[in-house]
């Protein structure tokens, strides 16, 4: 799917206050919040799993911190690194593999990787799980949901959503931006959103898409590049009032973050 359209005036959101964080809707879905040092997650499950999520975050952070002590470049590289010889914990393996596929540094995959790591550990305790980590999502759904598109001051922001069907999950839906939030981007996209079976891959590829968008003329090529990467199922790039999309992307008109 692809196209370029205009839309009504944008709804205001504040990234720093994370006002985009509103899970609402179906009965049996309980939202809760977990923060461990700089890791700040918003989650949805069949019941409050705060304690279990907090332990999973601590495990993930411990794995990352130990690896960075051994391989300092892991924290700063802007291009893929060769993984160390020998077995790696799955969290690190996801990040190395995602970085290699997207041509970015492994930390470009960290938010998605942590979301996936936590989500997989909670799934045994709940019929469905959503983990949001700085706008990057791991979704494992029993019923369909709509993920709102947050693209700063773009007229699409808060007006378009992506319908996610349960049979497409587990799924990562991750966004990079050159105009919103603290993440490093070398591009100007208001939103570069990628859907992939692995949230770490979605996160890394979203960075790659965002880096490729310097102007509206780059949108189509950026999503085409993303969609050619194995494991990516869809991609969306937004700059101002222009939008391009490829793959399994089903748009709906909606407000933000409505499961």
RODO-2510 file (C-alpha; in nm, 4 decimals, decimal comma):
residues 259
     n   res          X          Y          Z
     1     x     0,0000     0,0000     0,0000
     2     x     0,1279     0,3490    -0,0761
     3     x     0,0048     0,6987    -0,1358
     4     x     0,0337     1,0660    -0,0566
     5     x    -0,2589     1,2563     0,0909
     6     x    -0,3536     1,5503     0,3073
     7     x    -0,5462     1,5477     0,6331
     8     x    -0,7166     1,7844     0,8812
     9     x    -0,5122     1,9816     1,1324
    10     x    -0,3121     1,7661     1,3754
    11     x    -0,4056     1,6790     1,7290
    12     x    -0,1465     1,8034     1,9794
    13     x     0,0700     1,5497     2,1627
    14     x     0,3728     1,5988     2,3841
    15     x     0,6471     1,3360     2,3590
    16     x     0,8246     1,4502     2,6749
    17     x     0,5054     1,4118     2,8774
    18     x     0,4228     1,0969     2,6757
    19     x     0,0627     1,2060     2,6312
    20     x     0,0405     0,9586     2,3434
    21     x     0,0335     0,6828     2,6071
    22     x    -0,3339     0,5944     2,6242
    23     x    -0,4407     0,2331     2,6058
    24     x    -0,8173     0,2025     2,6132
    25     x    -1,0918    -0,0256     2,4978
    26     x    -1,1764    -0,3903     2,5379
    27     x    -1,2650    -0,5414     2,8714
    28     x    -1,0008    -0,7729     3,0110
    29     x    -0,7111    -0,5497     2,9060
    30     x    -0,5382    -0,3899     3,2049
    31     x    -0,2806    -0,1115     3,1524
    32     x     0,0120    -0,0685     3,3912
    33     x     0,3410     0,1185     3,4063
    34     x     0,6889    -0,0060     3,4984
    35     x     1,0021     0,2028     3,5333
    36     x     1,3512     0,0764     3,6192
    37     x     1,6171     0,3490     3,6056
    38     x     1,5984     0,4880     3,2485
    39     x     1,3764     0,2087     3,1148
    40     x     1,0163     0,3325     3,1118
    41     x     0,7502     0,0874     2,9903
    42     x     0,3752     0,1102     2,9465
    43     x     0,2097    -0,2315     2,9266
    44     x    -0,1209    -0,3998     2,8643
    45     x    -0,2142    -0,7518     2,9753
    46     x    -0,5023    -0,9560     3,1089
    47     x    -0,4096    -0,8464     3,4614
    48     x    -0,1471    -0,6354     3,6364
    49     x     0,1917    -0,8015     3,5895
    50     x     0,4019    -0,5131     3,7195
    51     x     0,6242    -0,7266     3,9427
    52     x     0,6975    -0,9787     3,6677
    53     x     0,7633    -0,7041     3,4136
    54     x     0,9990    -0,5251     3,6516
    55     x     1,2036    -0,8409     3,7005
    56     x     1,2225    -0,8941     3,3246
    57     x     1,3434    -0,5359     3,2754
    58     x     1,6118    -0,5827     3,5415
    59     x     1,7310    -0,8985     3,3671
    60     x     1,7423    -0,7221     3,0291
    61     x     1,9284    -0,4231     3,1683
    62     x     2,1769    -0,6477     3,3478
    63     x     2,2499    -0,8345     3,0253
    64     x     2,3045    -0,5102     2,8328
    65     x     2,5205    -0,3468     3,0988
    66     x     2,7435    -0,6528     3,1340
    67     x     2,7909    -0,6756     2,7570
    68     x     2,8746    -0,3063     2,7238
    69     x     3,1459    -0,3465     2,9869
    70     x     3,2958    -0,6224     2,7736
    71     x     3,2322    -0,4550     2,4346
    72     x     3,2170    -0,0754     2,4863
    73     x     3,1616    -0,0150     2,1128
    74     x     2,8237    -0,1882     2,1448
    75     x     2,6910     0,1280     2,3122
    76     x     2,8224     0,3802     2,0582
    77     x     2,8586     0,2143     1,7171
    78     x     2,6518     0,3654     1,4362
    79     x     2,7118     0,0685     1,2069
    80     x     2,6763    -0,3086     1,2566
    81     x     2,9304    -0,4882     1,4718
    82     x     3,0563    -0,8415     1,4360
    83     x     2,9145    -1,0377     1,7309
    84     x     3,1636    -1,2005     1,9682
    85     x     3,2441    -1,5663     1,9244
    86     x     3,0468    -1,8089     2,1353
    87     x     2,6884    -1,8097     2,2466
    88     x     2,5069    -1,4839     2,3192
    89     x     2,1971    -1,4225     2,5304
    90     x     1,8956    -1,3919     2,3030
    91     x     1,8512    -1,0194     2,3743
    92     x     2,1997    -0,9429     2,2427
    93     x     2,1634    -1,1803     1,9500
    94     x     1,8429    -1,0029     1,8406
    95     x     2,0218    -0,6683     1,8519
    96     x     2,3301    -0,7806     1,6586
    97     x     2,1146    -0,9473     1,3925
    98     x     1,8770    -0,6509     1,3603
    99     x     2,1663    -0,4072     1,3281
   100     x     2,3233    -0,6189     1,0568
   101     x     1,9984    -0,6348     0,8585
   102     x     1,9361    -0,2601     0,8816
   103     x     2,2941    -0,1349     0,8517
   104     x     2,2843     0,0552     1,1815
   105     x     2,4454     0,0245     1,5245
   106     x     2,3074    -0,2396     1,7627
   107     x     2,1691     0,0154     2,0099
   108     x     1,9283     0,1271     1,7371
   109     x     1,7428    -0,1941     1,8238
   110     x     1,7507    -0,1648     2,2034
   111     x     1,3985    -0,0332     2,2723
   112     x     1,2353    -0,2932     2,0509
   113     x     1,4560    -0,5711     2,1851
   114     x     1,3711    -0,4898     2,5473
   115     x     1,0003    -0,4663     2,4596
   116     x     1,0151    -0,8097     2,2974
   117     x     1,2158    -0,9575     2,5850
   118     x     0,9639    -0,8379     2,8448
   119     x     0,6630    -0,9283     2,6309
   120     x     0,7778    -1,2844     2,5737
   121     x     0,8239    -1,3393     2,9442
   122     x     0,4802    -1,2074     3,0280
   123     x     0,3000    -1,3991     2,7542
   124     x     0,2921    -1,7228     2,9561
   125     x     0,0953    -1,5334     3,2220
   126     x    -0,1590    -1,3561     3,0013
   127     x    -0,3642    -1,4335     2,6909
   128     x    -0,2301    -1,1180     2,5304
   129     x     0,0470    -0,8679     2,6010
   130     x     0,1403    -0,5239     2,4702
   131     x     0,4699    -0,3629     2,5727
   132     x     0,5450    -0,0019     2,4738
   133     x     0,8978     0,1262     2,5182
   134     x     0,9490     0,4853     2,4064
   135     x     0,6977     0,4495     2,1237
   136     x     0,8249     0,1062     2,0174
   137     x     0,5807    -0,1818     2,0585
   138     x     0,5809    -0,5571     2,1034
   139     x     0,2270    -0,6862     2,0498
   140     x     0,0956    -1,0363     2,1134
   141     x    -0,2814    -1,0080     2,0723
   142     x    -0,5897    -1,2228     2,1168
   143     x    -0,8141    -0,9582     1,9576
   144     x    -0,7432    -0,6915     1,6989
   145     x    -0,6077    -0,3506     1,8005
   146     x    -0,5370    -0,0137     1,6444
   147     x    -0,2015     0,1564     1,6978
   148     x    -0,2195     0,5332     1,6533
   149     x     0,0351     0,7071     1,4319
   150     x     0,2320     0,9691     1,6295
   151     x     0,4212     1,1969     1,3896
   152     x     0,4810     1,5242     1,5723
   153     x     0,3194     1,8203     1,3975
   154     x     0,2334     1,6267     1,0818
   155     x    -0,1388     1,6478     0,9978
   156     x    -0,1448     1,2681     1,0066
   157     x    -0,0463     1,2596     1,3741
   158     x    -0,3306     1,1281     1,5881
   159     x    -0,5573     1,1020     1,2828
   160     x    -0,4375     0,7737     1,1356
   161     x    -0,3945     0,4380     1,2994
   162     x    -0,2654     0,0973     1,1939
   163     x    -0,5035    -0,1925     1,2405
   164     x    -0,3211    -0,4939     1,3867
   165     x    -0,4948    -0,8290     1,3575
   166     x    -0,4153    -1,1013     1,6124
   167     x    -0,3065    -1,3515     1,3498
   168     x    -0,0249    -1,1098     1,2529
   169     x     0,1190    -1,1188     1,6054
   170     x     0,3631    -1,1496     1,7788
   171     x     0,4589    -0,8297     1,5991
   172     x     0,6897    -0,5369     1,6526
   173     x     0,5648    -0,1908     1,5547
   174     x     0,8467     0,0598     1,6003
   175     x     0,8925     0,4247     1,5067
   176     x     1,1902     0,6513     1,4529
   177     x     1,1674     1,0272     1,4061
   178     x     1,3967     1,3116     1,3149
   179     x     1,1602     1,5665     1,4691
   180     x     1,0130     1,3961     1,7780
   181     x     1,1760     1,2413     2,0835
   182     x     1,5371     1,1863     2,1935
   183     x     1,6448     0,9042     1,9601
   184     x     1,9305     0,9696     1,7179
   185     x     1,8217     1,0096     1,3554
   186     x     2,0132     1,1475     1,0592
   187     x     1,6939     1,2168     0,8664
   188     x     1,3975     1,4535     0,8766
   189     x     1,1029     1,2129     0,8875
   190     x     0,8242     1,3024     1,1283
   191     x     0,7666     0,9279     1,1608
   192     x     0,9297     0,6181     1,0169
   193     x     0,7234     0,3217     1,1345
   194     x     0,8129    -0,0395     1,0631
   195     x     0,6201    -0,3612     1,1263
   196     x     0,8165    -0,6840     1,1709
   197     x     0,7794    -1,0151     1,3504
   198     x     1,0765    -0,9162     1,5675
   199     x     1,0465    -0,5825     1,7512
   200     x     1,4267    -0,5478     1,7584
   201     x     1,4313    -0,5711     1,3789
   202     x     1,1402    -0,3276     1,3489
   203     x     1,3266    -0,0805     1,5703
   204     x     1,6541    -0,1002     1,3785
   205     x     1,4877    -0,0793     1,0372
   206     x     1,2759     0,2167     1,1506
   207     x     1,6034     0,3971     1,2250
   208     x     1,7263     0,3086     0,8780
   209     x     1,4082     0,4386     0,7159
   210     x     1,4254     0,7629     0,9117
   211     x     1,7887     0,8148     0,8157
   212     x     1,6934     0,7922     0,4481
   213     x     1,4285     1,0653     0,4538
   214     x     1,5719     1,4110     0,3917
   215     x     1,2760     1,5374     0,1914
   216     x     0,9345     1,4266     0,0570
   217     x     1,0987     1,2837    -0,2532
   218     x     1,2733     1,0213    -0,0352
   219     x     0,9620     0,8686     0,1231
   220     x     0,8835     0,6072    -0,1414
   221     x     1,2416     0,4826    -0,1723
   222     x     1,2797     0,4604     0,2057
   223     x     0,9767     0,2356     0,2589
   224     x     1,0694     0,0279    -0,0460
   225     x     1,4157    -0,0308     0,1046
   226     x     1,2612    -0,1405     0,4348
   227     x     1,0106    -0,3775     0,2799
   228     x     1,2866    -0,5671     0,1008
   229     x     1,4499    -0,6664     0,4320
   230     x     1,3553    -1,0227     0,5334
   231     x     1,1251    -1,0221     0,8340
   232     x     0,9761    -0,6782     0,7670
   233     x     0,6036    -0,6964     0,6897
   234     x     0,5231    -0,3273     0,6454
   235     x     0,6668     0,0240     0,6535
   236     x     0,5314     0,3794     0,6711
   237     x     0,7204     0,7081     0,6345
   238     x     0,5722     1,0506     0,7060
   239     x     0,7083     1,3979     0,6394
   240     x     0,4680     1,6858     0,6877
   241     x     0,1587     1,6239     0,4758
   242     x     0,3192     1,3489     0,2676
   243     x     0,3106     0,9775     0,3424
   244     x     0,4319     0,6574     0,1789
   245     x     0,3650     0,2962     0,2800
   246     x     0,4511    -0,0574     0,1696
   247     x     0,3440    -0,4040     0,2752
   248     x     0,0829    -0,5210     0,5240
   249     x    -0,0268    -0,1759     0,6363
   250     x    -0,3977    -0,1259     0,7048
   251     x    -0,4839     0,2357     0,7858
   252     x    -0,7871     0,3462     0,9835
   253     x    -0,8996     0,6941     1,0841
   254     x    -0,8822     0,7074     1,4612
   255     x    -0,7414     0,8718     1,7718
   256     x    -0,4114     0,7638     1,9301
   257     x    -0,3252     0,4229     2,0788
   258     x    -0,6614     0,2492     2,0928
   259     x    -0,6425    -0,1271     2,1532
***
